[in-house]
């Protein structure tokens, strides 16, 4: 390793606290210095296919000079000024207006944040605010799902449905209730004859009734789980969820932080099921990760409530960087690229190639329990010790991390949760790169399992 690289790594280990920090996970960190399209280059000049688009977010690919130029141009004119009520800026206005042309038709207003966790914090507070304006101040609870990931600020962490994120930070914020998700391969709580979607929607309704509809503000769900395993619902699930929420006067928050902005072959994922949410949380793909940007979009009914409330009861929620001019300018240019290159179509075509290729390469593998995909460039392979019983590998075998290590050796970078191997490359990934993702995955699983 060059002296400069060795010193960089030592300084990193001494001084930089990383997300999900522990030194044992950071003994040999990758130092990335360049990205072009779907390819990353490390400090030693080695190249890798980016199998997870940075962190599910570099949708238009790395190295887009247009985005750098958009940022520089805006910085030269007005890098930042507060967008608190009473002042505004042109890129924020334009981006909010643009989002209304591509979002669900019932959406009316946009509040900008710096990322997904801030977006979900804003969504939860807005749900509470809305019910207070309707004279129902006890509607404060949020129902979330097992294996959900909604961020790790304290309130978002309390919605996240993976206990590893709670352990060292509890107690969690009160008022968050978890139910089983729609997980067709391992559905919890099923009754004979039910689809996984029918089971999961029934469990939602039972939870609302158990808690009391007059205490439940909202239900939050990722249209397709991200970090919990890239779990695809059955097609009946979200239409049933919408019916349950309407029946019991509960808002539906769609966490589209990962699934938004062409990732699933549509601008937003609930379009696949013709379902309209009340609040949409977004981030990641809105700027393709080039600058921190996120937000919430709210329905006409919620925007009306915000606008018509008495001044002394106004929506007292804010972030310093909400409506940041430079971030919004980059977001605008990013959406322009997506439209010009029709990246929703590219995502759909390459996603089909990836999903079908994984099924062809691994569909009969004795240690592959489930292959999930088919809606854009969002897929996963779930490894099991016994395919017949669906028994997972023991944690001590570290099969997932070992497969990732083998993939890295072969020039592919991605992430996993336990034995769920994830795929969400940039939407500009080439046919050859998709095929390489598939062959590397197959070879790496063989290297680890011997099969």
C-alpha positions in Angstrom: 0.0 0.0 0.0 1.4 3.4 -0.9 2.6 5.5 2.1 0.0 8.2 1.4 -2.8 5.6 1.4 -1.5 4.0 4.6 -1.4 7.4 6.4 -4.9 8.2 5.1 -6.3 5.0 6.6 -4.5 5.6 9.9 -5.9 9.1 10.2 -9.3 7.8 9.3 -9.2 5.2 12.0 -7.9 7.6 14.6 -10.3 10.5 13.9 -13.3 9.8 11.8 -16.4 8.3 13.3 -18.3 6.4 10.7 -22.0 5.5 10.4 -22.6 2.2 12.3 -19.1 2.7 13.8 -17.0 -0.1 15.2 -13.2 -0.5 14.7 -13.6 -4.2 14.0 -15.6 -3.4 10.9 -13.0 -0.8 9.7 -9.7 -2.7 9.8 -9.1 -2.5 6.0 -11.4 0.3 4.8 -11.8 1.1 1.1 -10.7 4.6 0.2 -12.6 5.6 -3.0 -11.2 8.5 -5.0 -13.2 8.4 -8.3 -16.5 7.4 -9.8 -17.7 7.3 -13.4 -21.0 5.9 -14.4 -21.4 2.6 -12.4 -17.7 2.2 -11.7 -15.7 3.2 -8.6 -11.9 3.5 -8.3 -10.1 3.2 -5.1 -6.9 4.9 -3.9 -4.8 2.1 -5.3 -6.4 2.4 -8.8 -8.5 -0.7 -8.6 -12.0 -0.5 -10.2 -15.3 -1.9 -8.9 -18.8 -2.0 -10.2 -20.9 -0.1 -7.7 -23.7 -2.6 -7.0 -25.6 -0.4 -4.6 -25.3 3.1 -6.2 -23.3 4.5 -3.3 -26.0 3.9 -0.7 -29.1 3.3 -2.9 -28.9 6.8 -4.2 -26.5 7.6 -7.1 -29.3 7.0 -9.6 -27.8 9.0 -12.5 -24.4 7.5 -12.0 -21.1 8.9 -10.8 -19.1 11.7 -12.4 -21.9 13.8 -13.8 -20.2 17.1 -14.7 -23.6 18.7 -15.2 -24.4 18.4 -11.6 -21.1 19.8 -10.5 -21.6 22.7 -12.8 -25.2 23.3 -11.5 -23.8 23.5 -8.0 -21.0 25.8 -8.9 -23.3 28.1 -10.9 -25.7 28.4 -8.0 -22.9 28.9 -5.4 -21.5 31.8 -7.5 -24.9 33.5 -7.3 -26.4 32.5 -3.9 -24.9 29.5 -2.2 -27.2 29.7 0.8 -29.9 31.8 2.5 -32.6 30.8 4.9 -35.9 29.6 3.5 -37.8 30.2 6.7 -41.2 31.8 6.2 -40.7 35.3 4.9 -37.9 34.5 2.5 -37.4 32.1 -0.4 -35.1 31.3 -3.4 -35.6 30.4 -7.0 -34.2 26.8 -7.0 -36.4 25.8 -4.1 -39.5 27.2 -5.7 -38.7 25.5 -9.0 -37.8 22.1 -7.5 -41.0 22.1 -5.4 -43.0 22.9 -8.5 -41.3 20.3 -10.6 -41.9 17.6 -8.0 -45.6 18.3 -8.2 -45.5 17.4 -11.9 -44.0 14.0 -11.4 -45.4 13.0 -8.0 -48.8 11.4 -7.1 -51.7 13.5 -8.3 -53.0 14.1 -4.8 -49.8 15.8 -3.7 -49.8 19.6 -3.1 -46.9 20.8 -1.0 -43.2 20.1 -0.4 -40.9 20.6 2.6 -37.2 20.1 2.0 -34.8 18.4 4.4 -31.2 17.2 4.2 -31.9 13.5 4.1 -34.2 10.6 4.7 -34.2 10.5 8.5 -35.1 14.2 8.7 -37.8 13.5 6.1 -39.4 10.8 8.3 -39.1 13.0 11.4 -40.9 15.6 9.5 -43.6 13.2 8.3 -44.3 12.0 11.9 -44.6 15.5 13.2 -46.8 16.5 10.3 -49.2 13.6 10.9 -49.5 14.7 14.6 -50.0 18.3 13.5 -52.7 17.3 11.0 -54.8 15.5 13.6 -54.5 18.3 16.1 -55.9 20.7 13.5 -58.8 18.3 13.1 -59.6 18.3 16.8 -58.1 14.8 17.4 -55.0 15.5 19.6 -54.8 11.9 20.8 -54.0 10.5 17.3 -50.2 10.4 17.8 -49.2 6.8 17.4 -47.3 5.5 14.4 -47.6 1.9 13.2 -44.5 0.6 11.4 -43.3 -2.8 10.3 -40.7 -5.4 11.3 -37.6 -5.1 9.0 -38.5 -1.5 8.2 -35.7 1.0 7.9 -36.7 4.6 8.3 -33.5 6.2 9.6 -31.8 6.3 13.0 -32.5 9.7 14.6 -34.3 8.9 17.8 -37.9 9.1 16.4 -37.0 7.5 13.0 -35.0 4.8 14.9 -38.2 4.1 16.9 -40.0 3.5 13.6 -37.2 1.3 12.2 -38.1 -2.3 12.7 -34.7 -3.9 13.3 -33.7 -4.3 17.0 -29.9 -4.0 16.3 -30.5 -0.3 15.8 -32.2 0.1 19.2 -30.0 -1.8 21.5 -27.5 0.8 22.7 -29.8 3.8 22.4 -33.0 2.8 24.2 -35.5 3.7 25.5 -37.2 4.4 22.2 -39.7 7.2 21.7 -43.1 6.1 23.0 -46.0 5.7 20.6 -44.4 3.5 17.9 -46.0 0.1 17.3 -44.5 -2.6 15.1 -46.4 -5.3 13.1 -45.2 -8.1 10.8 -44.4 -6.9 7.3 -45.5 -8.4 4.0 -42.8 -10.9 3.4 -44.1 -13.6 1.1 -41.1 -16.0 1.6 -41.5 -15.9 5.4 -44.9 -14.5 6.1 -45.7 -14.2 9.8 -49.2 -14.7 11.2 -50.8 -16.2 8.1 -54.2 -17.9 8.1 -55.1 -20.7 5.7 -56.0 -19.4 2.3 -54.6 -15.9 2.8 -52.1 -14.3 0.5 -49.1 -12.7 2.3 -50.7 -9.3 1.4 -54.0 -10.2 3.0 -52.3 -11.4 6.1 -50.1 -8.3 6.5 -53.1 -5.9 5.8 -55.2 -7.8 8.3 -52.4 -7.5 10.9 -52.4 -3.8 10.3 -56.1 -3.5 10.9 -55.9 -5.6 14.0 -53.1 -3.4 15.4 -55.2 -0.2 14.7 -58.1 -1.7 16.5 -56.0 -3.0 19.4 -54.4 0.5 19.9 -57.6 2.3 19.2 -58.2 4.2 15.9 -58.5 7.5 17.8 -54.9 7.1 19.0 -53.3 6.2 15.7 -52.0 9.0 13.5 -50.3 7.1 10.7 -49.0 3.9 9.2 -45.5 4.1 7.5 -44.2 1.7 5.0 -41.5 1.4 2.3 -43.2 0.3 -0.9 -40.3 -2.2 -1.2 -38.1 -2.7 1.8 -34.5 -1.5 1.4 -32.1 -2.3 4.2 -34.4 -4.9 5.8 -33.9 -7.3 2.8 -35.3 -5.8 -0.4 -38.6 -7.4 0.4 -41.3 -7.2 -2.3 -44.9 -7.3 -1.3 -47.6 -9.2 -3.1 -49.6 -7.0 -5.5 -52.7 -7.0 -3.3 -51.0 -5.6 -0.3 -50.9 -1.8 -0.7 -54.4 -1.5 -2.2 -55.6 -3.3 1.0 -53.4 -1.1 3.2 -55.0 2.0 1.6 -58.5 0.6 2.3 -57.6 -0.2 6.0 -56.1 3.3 6.5 -59.2 5.0 5.0 -61.6 2.8 7.0 -60.0 3.8 10.3 -59.0 7.4 9.5 -55.3 6.8 9.6 -52.8 8.6 7.4 -50.5 6.5 5.1 -46.9 7.6 4.9 -44.9 6.2 2.0 -41.2 6.1 2.8 -39.9 6.4 -0.8 -36.4 7.4 0.2 -35.0 4.4 -1.7 -37.8 3.7 -4.1 -38.3 7.2 -5.5 -36.9 8.8 -8.6 -37.0 6.1 -11.2 -35.4 3.3 -9.0 -38.3 0.9 -9.6 -39.0 1.8 -13.2 -41.5 4.5 -12.2 -41.0 7.9 -10.7 -42.4 6.6 -7.4 -43.0 3.0 -6.4 -46.6 3.0 -5.3 -47.5 3.8 -8.9 -47.0 0.0 -9.5 -50.2 -0.6 -7.4 -52.2 2.6 -8.3 -52.1 3.6 -4.6 -52.0 7.2 -3.3 -50.3 8.0 0.0 -51.0 11.0 2.2 -47.4 11.9 2.9 -44.3 10.9 0.9 -40.9 10.9 2.4 -38.1 11.2 -0.1 -34.3 11.8 -0.3 -31.4 9.9 -1.9 -32.3 9.8 -5.6 -33.7 13.3 -5.7 -30.1 14.6 -6.0 -28.5 11.3 -6.8 -26.4 11.8 -3.7 -24.4 14.7 -5.2 -25.6 17.0 -2.4 -27.6 16.2 0.8 -31.3 16.7 0.0 -34.6 15.1 1.0 -38.1 16.1 1.9 -41.7 15.3 2.3 -44.6 15.8 0.0 -48.1 16.2 1.5 -51.5 15.8 0.1 -53.9 18.7 -0.7 -55.8 18.0 2.5 -52.7 18.2 4.7 -51.4 21.3 2.9 -54.9 23.0 3.4 -54.7 22.2 7.1 -51.3 23.8 7.3 -52.4 26.9 5.5 -55.7 27.4 7.3 -54.6 26.9 10.9 -54.6 29.9 13.2 -51.2 31.8 13.2 -50.6 30.9 16.9 -51.0 27.2 16.0 -48.7 27.2 13.0 -46.5 24.3 11.8 -43.5 25.1 14.0 -41.1 22.7 12.3 -37.8 23.8 10.6 -34.3 22.9 9.5 -31.6 25.4 8.8 -30.9 23.8 5.4 -34.5 23.4 4.3 -34.8 24.7 0.7 -31.0 25.1 0.4 -30.5 26.9 -2.9 -27.5 24.9 -4.1 -28.9 21.5 -3.1 -32.2 22.4 -4.9 -30.3 23.5 -8.0 -28.6 20.2 -8.2 -31.9 18.4 -7.6 -33.4 20.3 -10.5 -30.6 19.4 -12.8 -30.7 15.8 -11.6 -34.4 15.5 -12.5 -33.6 17.1 -15.9 -31.1 14.3 -16.6 -33.6 11.6 -15.5 -36.2 13.0 -17.9 -33.9 13.5 -20.8 -32.4 10.0 -20.5 -35.8 8.4 -19.6 -34.1 6.6 -16.7 -37.3 5.1 -15.5 -37.3 3.1 -18.7 -33.6 2.2 -18.3 -34.2 1.1 -14.8 -37.1 -1.1 -15.8 -35.1 -2.8 -18.7 -31.9 -3.3 -16.7 -33.9 -4.4 -13.7 -35.6 -7.1 -15.7 -32.2 -8.2 -17.1 -30.8 -8.4 -13.5 -33.8 -10.2 -12.0 -34.1 -12.8 -14.8 -30.3 -13.3 -14.9 -30.2 -13.9 -11.1 -33.0 -16.4 -11.5 -31.3 -18.2 -14.3 -27.9 -18.3 -12.6 -29.1 -19.2 -9.1 -32.7 -20.3 -9.2 -31.8 -24.0 -8.6 -29.0 -23.3 -6.2 -29.4 -25.4 -3.0 -28.4 -22.5 -0.8 -30.6 -19.8 -2.5 -33.9 -19.6 -0.8 -35.4 -16.5 -2.5 -34.6 -14.2 -5.4 -36.5 -10.9 -5.3 -36.7 -8.3 -8.0 -38.7 -7.4 -11.1 -39.5 -3.7 -10.4 -36.6 -1.7 -11.6 -33.0 -2.0 -10.4 -33.8 -3.2 -6.9 -33.1 -6.9 -6.2 -31.9 -9.3 -3.5 -30.7 -12.9 -3.1 -31.6 -14.6 0.2 -29.2 -17.4 1.1 -30.3 -20.3 3.3 -28.5 -23.4 4.7 -31.4 -25.6 3.8 -33.6 -24.7 0.9 -36.4 -27.2 1.8 -36.9 -25.9 5.4 -35.8 -22.3 4.6 -33.4 -22.6 7.6 -30.9 -19.7 7.6 -27.2 -20.2 8.1 -25.9 -19.8 11.6 -24.7 -16.3 12.4 -21.3 -17.8 13.4 -20.7 -18.9 9.7 -20.8 -15.2 8.5 -21.9 -16.4 5.1 -23.2 -13.0 4.0 -20.0 -11.0 4.9 -17.9 -13.8 3.3 -19.9 -13.6 0.1 -19.5 -9.8 0.0 -15.7 -10.2 0.5 -15.5 -12.6 -2.4 -17.6 -10.2 -4.6 -15.2 -7.4 -3.7 -12.2 -9.5 -4.7 -13.9 -10.0 -8.1 -14.6 -6.3 -8.6 -18.1 -5.7 -7.3 -19.1 -3.6 -4.2 -22.5 -4.0 -2.6 -24.0 -4.5 0.9 -25.9 -7.3 2.7 -28.1 -7.8 5.7 -27.1 -11.1 7.3 -27.6 -13.5 4.2 -29.6 -11.1 2.0 -27.3 -9.8 -0.8 -28.5 -6.5 -2.2 -28.5 -5.1 -5.7 -29.3 -1.4 -6.6 -26.7 -0.2 -9.1 -26.9 3.2 -10.7 -29.6 3.4 -13.3 -27.1 4.0 -16.0 -25.5 0.6 -15.5 -24.7 -1.2 -18.8 -25.9 -4.6 -19.9 -22.4 -5.9 -19.6 -22.1 -4.6 -16.1 -25.4 -6.2 -15.1 -24.2 -9.5 -16.5 -21.0 -9.1 -14.5 -22.9 -8.5 -11.3 -24.8 -11.8 -11.9 -21.7 -13.9 -12.7 -19.7 -12.4 -9.8 -22.6 -13.2 -7.4 -22.8 -16.8 -8.6 -19.0 -17.3 -8.4 -18.8 -15.7 -4.9 -21.6 -17.9 -3.5 -19.9 -21.0 -4.9 -16.6 -19.9 -3.3 -18.2 -19.6 0.1 -20.7 -22.5 0.1 -18.8 -24.9 -2.2 -21.9 -25.3 -4.3 
